[in-house]
Amino acid sequence: MENYKKDILDKICYTELVYGRINNKLNIELSNNKIEEMIFAIINETEETEFQKTGKNIYITNNKRNIRLTINSYTNRIITADKLNRKTTNR
């Protein structure tokens, strides 16, 4: 298993559009800096076992925060953040 976590934390990048998308999808209103801090914290606290590479994307599932991040594995650019459906996260 590759160590996606360290690489993403070192190289993560954002587009201008993604800030609005994250605020919209998570129903929050954070500044760009606060979004970057939140995303970094989510990735940092999520166990590597919750990183799943499918095709060109890496999906990071953080059940504690009820959030799934989607990151492009080639560019380490965050694509989106989604709220998880609580019914599907119970194990």
Secondary structure, 3 states (H helix, E strand, C coil): CCCHHHHHHHHCECCHHHHHHHHHHHCCCCCHHHHHHHHHHHHHHCCHHHEEEECCEEEEEECCCCEEEEEECCCCEEEEEEECCHHHHCC
